[in-house]
């Protein structure tokens, strides 16, 4: 396996240019380009992005500290629990041999995660070598140690047995990203695995658009049709009958890369401008971390608000004089009951008969007969919101289990027998129980 990083020889002014918002880019640029500025400032602290690479970068933690300090990011260290570096066995007692080439890859990956998701924890797992088997062990180790995302910035030529080598990348619930390669058209493994997000590359430039950025495909990124991995069900493109690479893309063009800091093996110029799909993979992994947690936070707040609203509806609906009648229907709770009541309204006199109520709720079909021909059609003039509420009622767990049987209860309940196997008539029969004698 080889790493997929590419450096541009802009060394002396790299950090200064990045600090001014010029190419190479810094954290503020990456976050701005991908709409992460707000979420990156608040989310990610409960996420662990794992970086899997081969060999050792002895200066990984100190270089990361300098990079983060330079850009004003909070410290991410072993001492504060944000950073952890282990070998493929998961221990810190000994590391693989140091390697300047893979060291540059490690530095890029650590800095890319920091730039994209500053709050994220980082787990660096160093494989004993660049062999596919050792890297696979390291990926499994990252998952076993609780990584929520795993970035892999390496690849190699496809081979006939790769379909059987995918298990190391199959970790349900963990986002596994893999760089697609930097040699243009052509597919690499493990990017070809159906269990990973294969990350291609783009060229990224600032502009005057609403987004503030323009982005186009980078012709150096790997892409194409796998020779061995079957097309997964979630890919429906043609004419490729096998797994297509890539799935998503992010900044990778070395000429629009980010500034990285690597003091090991770089001589007098530790600041480098680096790109490649090795950059895109950790950017996407870290973006997953920040945005998924933000979505969870939004859903949590919405759930709290829904619960609070339900409590208010329960308290107010129970005071309505017709609430007992509505609630007598099994499965029709306070929220759906209030919704049905809101659509029927309080003025019983507006309905001349039970038939009028049925028409309003579309539970009574239209029958047209002429000579020997009879047509039964759906009633299109009705209250859509009321119909939706009644259908939801018919689908509730309480009702669904007995929707084709008798529904029996106390004095205020109505006994219904739903005949036939069609769900539509079943829903209508249930709905009609709300309108005995012309009122709910």
N, C-alpha and C positions, 0 to 999 in steps of 0.2 A: 504494500500500500504506500501511496505517497500523499503528502499534504497538498492542499489546494490553495496555497497562499501565493500572491504575486506582489512584489515590491517595486516601487518606482524610486529611482535614485534622486530623491529630493530630501536632502538630509539637514543641511545647516539651518534652514529656516522653517522646518516642518512644524515644530511646536508653536512658534510665533504666528505663522500663517493660520494655523488651526484655531488659535486663541482669538484671532481677528474674524473668524467665521469664514475664512477662505479655505480652498482646498489645500491640504487634506482636511477632512471634516472632524469635528469634535462631538462630544455628547449632545450639546444643544442642537447641532445640525441634524444629527440622526433622529432625535426625538421630534424635531419640527417636521422633518421630511415625512415621517410616518405617523403623524398625528398623536404622538405619545407624550407630549410635554406635560400635560396635566396628570395623566395616569402614572407616569414614571416618577412624578414627585410624591405620590401618595401610596402607591401599591407595589407589591412584589416582595415585601419583607418576609412573607410566609412561603415564598417559592424558592426552590433550590435548582439553579441551572447547572447541570453537570457538563464539564468539558472533558471529552475523551481524546487524548493524543498519545503519541508514542514517545518514549524516552523521557528525559528529565530536563527541566529548566531550573537550575539551582537558584536563580534569582527571581523566581516567579512571584513570590509574595512581596519582596522589596520593590520590584519593578511595578507591580500593580499599585502599591502604595504611592509611588511617585506619580504615576499616571493619574490616579484619582485625586491626589493633592493638587496637581497642576490644574485640573479642571474644577476644583472646588467641590468634589464629590465626597460624601462621608467615608470615613475609613472602612475598609473591608479586610479584616485581619483574622488570623487564627485566634488571637486573644479575645476578640469580641464575638467570636462565633460565626462571623459572616463568611470567612474563607476557610476552606479545608483542602489540603493536598494529600493524596494517598497513592500508593502503588496499586497494581491491579488486584492484589490480594486484600486491599482495603486497609492496609497498615501504613504507619509513618516511620517504621523502624529502618527501612532502607528503600532507596529509590532506584530506578533504572539508570543506566549510564547516561550522562549528559550528552546532548546533541544540539549543536548550534542551529541547524536547519529546522528541526522540529521545535527547538526553543523559540524561534521566531513565530512559528505557528501558535504555540501556547500563548505567547505574549499577545498576539493578535486576538485570539479567542477571548482571553480574559478582559482585554480592553474593550472589545466589541460588546460583551455582555454588560460591562460597567457603563458604557456609553448609552446603551438602550434601556436598561433597567437598573438604575443605580441602587435601588432598595433590595434587589435580589441577592440571596446568598449564592455563593459560587463553590462548587465542588470540582476540583481538578483531579481526574483519575489518569495516571500515567501508566501506559502499557509497557511491558518489558521490552517490546520491539515493535516494528511496524508490520509484523505479520498479521494476516487477517484473523488468525486464531487468538493471538494475544489481545488484539483490539476488541474482539468479540467478548473475551473474558472481562475486559475493562468496562464495556458497555453494560454487561450484566451486573458488574460490581456497582456501577453508578445507580442502576435501578434498585438494587438491593439496599443501598444506603439511603434511599428515600428521595432521589432526584425527582423533581416534577417535570423537568425538561432535560433532554440529553442532546447536546450538539456534537456532531461528528464532522470534522473538516478534513476528510481524507477519502481516498477511493483508489480503485485499481481496475484493471481490465475485467470485463465479464468472463465467467467461466462456466462450464457445463453443469457443475454441481452447485451453483449458487442458490438455486431454489431451495436446496436442503440446508443452506447455511443462514437462512433468514431468522432463525429462532432467537438469536441474540438481540435482534432489533424489534422483537415482538413483545412489547410491554404495555398492555392495555391500561389506559389512564395516564400514561406518560407520553408527552409529545417528544418524539425522536426526530431530529432534523439531520439531514446529511447533505453536504455540498455536492453539486452535480458535476464538478470538474472544471478545469480551466483550459481545455484543449479544443474548444469549439464543438461542433456536431459530433455526437458519439455518447454512449452511455457507459457509466461506471457502476461498479458495485462497491458499497451497499446502497448507493442512491437508487438503484433499480428495485430495491426491496419494496414489496407492497405494504410493509408495515411502517414505513417512514414517510416523512415529508421531504421530498427531494427538492432542494433549494437551488434555483438557477440564479443568474446575475443580471444586473442592470447598470446602466450609466446614469448617474444622478447629478443634476445641475440645478442651481437656483435660478428662478426666473420671476417674472412679474405676474404670474397667474394667481388665481384665488388660493390655490394650494401653496404657492410660493416655490414650487419645485417642478421640474420636468424630468421624466424618467423614460428610458427606452431600453430595449433588450441589448445586452452586451454580447457581442458576437464571440467572445471567448468562452462563454459559459457552456458547459456540457448539456446536451439535449438529444432526444431521439427516442427510438423504440427498442426496448430490451430484447435481447436475443433468446432469453431463457425464462424470464419471469412472466407468468400469465397475467393478462389484464385483470385487475381487480374490478369488482362489481361497480365501484363508485366512479370508474372511468368509462365514458361512453363515446369517446371520440373515434373517428375513423380517418384513414384506412388502417392504422396500426392495430394489429390483432393482439399485441402483447402490451406489457406495462410501458406507459409513456413517461418520460422524464423531460421537464421538471414539473413540479406541482405548483410552486410559487417562486417568486424571485425577489431579490432585494439588492441593494447596492453591492457591486462586486468589481466594477471596472477599476483597475489599479490607478488610473488617472483621475478617478473621483473617489479614491479610497479614504480611509481614516488615518489619523496620526496614531502611532503605537510607540510604546517605550519598551525597549529590550536592551539591557546592558550586557548581556552575555553573548559574546562572539560577534559583536557589531563594531568593535574598535571604538573610535572616538565619536561615533555618530549613533547614539542609542535611539534617537527619535527617527522613525521611518514612516514613509507613506506607503500603506499596504492595502491591497484589495484582494480580488479573487473570490470565488464562491466560498472560500474559507472564511471570509468576512460575512457573507450573506447568511450562512448557516447559523452562527451564534446570534446574529441580529434577529433572525426570525424566531429562534428559540426564546430569546429574552423578551421579544415582543409578545409571544404567547404568554409568558409568565406575567407580564404587566397587565395585559388586556383581559386575560381570563379572570384574574383576581378582581379586576375592576368590574367585570360583568357580574361576578358573584356578589360583590358588594351592592351593586344596583338591584339585583334580584332579591337580596336580603332585605333591603329597605322597602322594596315594593311589597314583599310578603308581609312585612310588619304593617304597612299601610293598609293592605287588604284585610288583615286580621282586625285592625282597629275599625275599619269601615264596617266589617261584618258585625262587630260588637255593637256599633251604633245602630245598624239596621235592625238587629235582634231586639234591642231595647225599645225602639220606636214602633216597629211592626207589631210587636206583641200587644201594644195598646190599641190597635185598630179593632173596631167591632167585628170585622169579618176575618180577623187573623185566625181564629180557631177553626173556621171552616176550611180555609186554605191549608193550614197546617195539618188538618186531618188526613190529607192525602199522603200516604207513605212516600218518603223520599223528597217531599216538597218542603225544604227547610225555610228558614227565615229569609235568606237572600233571594232564592228563586220565588218564594211565595210573595215577597214584596215586589219583585219584578213583574210577576203576573198581575198582581193587584194594581200596580201602577199603569199597566196597559189597559185593563178593564175599566179602571177608574172607580170612583165612589158613587157615581150617579146611576143607580140601578134602573131608573126610569128611561134611560136612553136606549135600553134594549126592550123591544116590544115582546120578545119571547125568548125561550131557550134556543130556538132556531137562529135568532139574530146573533146570539152569542157564538153559536157554532160557526156561523158564516164569518164572523169577525176573526175567529181563530183558525179558519180554514179546515175545521174538522168535519164539515159536512160537504161532500162532493156535489157537483152539479150533474144532474141526470137529465138527459135530453132523449125523448122517444118520439119516433115518427114512423108510423106503419110497423114494419117488422124490424126496424133498426133501433137500438138503444145505445147511447153513448154516455159513459160515466167519466167525467173530466174533473181535474183538480180545480179548486177555486182560487183564481189568481188575484182577486181583489180581497186582500186581507191585511192584517197587521203583522208584518214580518218580525218585529221584535217579540210580539207575543208568541208567534209560532216557534221562534228560536228558543224561547224560554221553556215552552212545553216539550220540545224535542229534548232539550237538556235534561228536563225532569225525567223523561222516559229513559234516558241513558244513565241515570244515577245508579250507584251500586245497590241502593236499597230496592229500587224498582226493577232493575234489569234482571235480577235473579228470578223474579216471579212475574215477569211481564206477560207471559202467556198462561198464567194461572189465575186463580181467584185472589183478589186483594180484599181482605176482610179486617175490620177493626171494630171500634166502639160505636156509640149511637150516632156520632157525627160522620162516620165513615160510609163510603159507598162501596158496594160489592160489584166488582167488574169481572166478567169473564171475557178474555180476549181470545177470539177464535182465529184459526188460520196461522200460517207461518210468516206472513209478511209483516215487517217491522212498522211500516207506515200505518196500517190499520191499528196495530197495537198502540202506537203513540196517540192516534186519534181517540181510541177508546179510553185511554188513561186521561187524556185531556178533558173529555166530556164529563168525567167524574167531578170536575170543578164547577159544572153548570147545571146541577139538578134543579128542575122547576124554574129555570130561567135566571138563576142567580148563582154566584159562586158558593 
